[in-house]
Every structure is written in C-alpha cells, then in structure tokens.
C-alpha cells in the first residue's frame, strides 16, 4: 500500500471513529455539548463578580469583561478537555468492532471532535454576547484561527505525553486533575500577563497554554500586543512533546496494565 492510499485509509478510519463517538457519547446524552457552552458562561459570571469587584470598571482590554473572560476561558478550557480526552483514549481505548483500528486513530478522532466542540462553543458564546450588545467580533479572525490551531496541536501533544506518563506511573492518575486545573488556572484567561509582577510573570510564562491565550487575544483585539508572548517557545514545546508522545505511544503500543495484576 502506497503512502497516499495509507493516508486515505487512515482518514476514513478517523472519520468513521468520529461518527461512532458522536453516536455512542453524545446521541444518548447531550450534556457534553451543553456543558461546553454553560461552563464558560459560569466562569464569566464568577470572574466578573468575583474579580471585577476589586478592580476598576474598565476591562484590561476591549470594552467588556464578559468578552475578555469568555475568549480566554474557552481557549484554555478547550485545551484542558481536549488533552484529557486524548490521554484517556490512548491509555484506555474502548473495544471496537473494528479490531484493526489503531488506538492512535481513536485518539485523533476524539481530538478533532473535542476541538470542534470547543470551536462551536466559542462561536455560540461570542454570538450570544454579540446579541446582547457586546463587541464580540474578532478584529483579526485569521490570527485567532492560527492561535486556536496552535492550541489544538499543543493539546494533542500534551495529551500524548500525559498518557505516556500515566501509563508508566499509574499512581499519578490521582493527581492528574489537580495538575490540569493548575495549568488551566495559570493560563492567564483572567488577566493580562504583561501587568503581572515580574517574579510571578516569569513563573506563569512557563505555561504554554498562556501563550495560546495571549496569541488568540492579539488576534481578537485590534492593536493589542503582548510583549511576553513567545510563539517560538510554544511551538518548540509542542513539537518536543509531540515527538516524545508519538515515540512513547509506539514503544508502549502493546502495553497492558491489566497483565500486571
């Protein structure tokens, strides 16, 4: 089989897995889609009434806190949910009637579906804010799209590395959600990193998700430039994690924790 035929077969396999995942996960319960929209809205209200009370009435960027929080939260949340789904799919692939299907294809299918859910949630939330009179239209949609794509690739890479770590050290599974929450909360969705004290900023800048959020905001807000944004760092970490994750998945492809019991 040549490369073109192999790629075509893999694409059809991933598409079939996406359809299967939609039927099995979302057909019986639409709570997953609903929560993808409700959670960012909840965060917007929590941040607006929790943080804004101690600040002035002017948002850090733009004309409204609602839009500022929404675009940051959805980017960071999409990364978190996507990375977790990829890691979970690679580690514990569900049994499939198509036994020849590689579990990495299932991870790609879950990755695409989760990103699509995040993009749809972003569109719905921003459109709803626009209907309520907020300025929720991105100034540079292309930059926002590229930033979202960079976040998507990092989510895949991080998910693969996370699955590798949890496969080699299953005991760390108990701390997985705490670790993911820490990255999510330090992603800068509720602040402008350039206005953070230097010592704290240096720590936060190690978080690649923060660079995804700031990159997206540079495209969303006309004239906004983040001096701390480092695209090279984000892409370097992404490529490194992706290489480690793919090599690790290949090495542990036949690994089965159940055999050790």
C-alpha positions, 0 to 999 in steps of 0.5 A: 500500500502506497503512502497516499492510499495509507493516508486515505485509509487512515482518514476514513478510519478517523472519520468513521471513529468520529461518527461512532463517538458522536453516536455512542457519547453524545446521541444518548446524552447531550450534556457534553455539548451543553456543558461546553457552552454553560461552563464558560458562561459560569466562569464569566459570571464568577470572574466578573463578580468575583474579580471585577469587584476589586478592580476598576470598571474598565476591562484590561482590554476591549470594552467588556469583561464578559468578552475578555473572560469568555475568549480566554476561558474557552481557549484554555478550557478547550485545551484542558478537555481536549488533552484529557480526552486524548490521554484517556483514549490512548491509555484506555481505548474502548473495544471496537468492532473494528479490531484493526483500528489503531488506538492512535486513530481513536485518539485523533478522532476524539481530538478533532471532535473535542476541538470542534466542540470547543470551536462551536462553543466559542462561536455560540458564546461570542454570538450570544454576547454579540446579541446582547450588545457586546463587541464580540467580533474578532478584529483579526479572525485569521490570527485567532484561527492560527492561535486556536490551531496552535492550541489544538496541536499543543493539546494533542501533544500534551495529551500524548505525553500525559498518557505516556506518563500515566501509563508508566506511573499509574499512581499519578492518575490521582493527581492528574486533575489537580495538575490540569486545573493548575495549568488551566488556572495559570493560563492567564484567561483572567488577566493580562500577563504583561501587568503581572509582577515580574517574579510571578510573570516569569513563573506563569510564562512557563505555561504554554497554554498562556501563550495560546491565550495571549496569541488568540487575544492579539488576534481578537483585539485590534492593536493589542500586543503582548510583549511576553508572548513567545510563539517560538517557545510554544511551538518548540514545546509542542513539537518536543512533546509531540515527538516524545508522545508519538515515540512513547505511544509506539514503544508502549503500543502493546502495553497492558496494565491489566497483565500486571495484576 
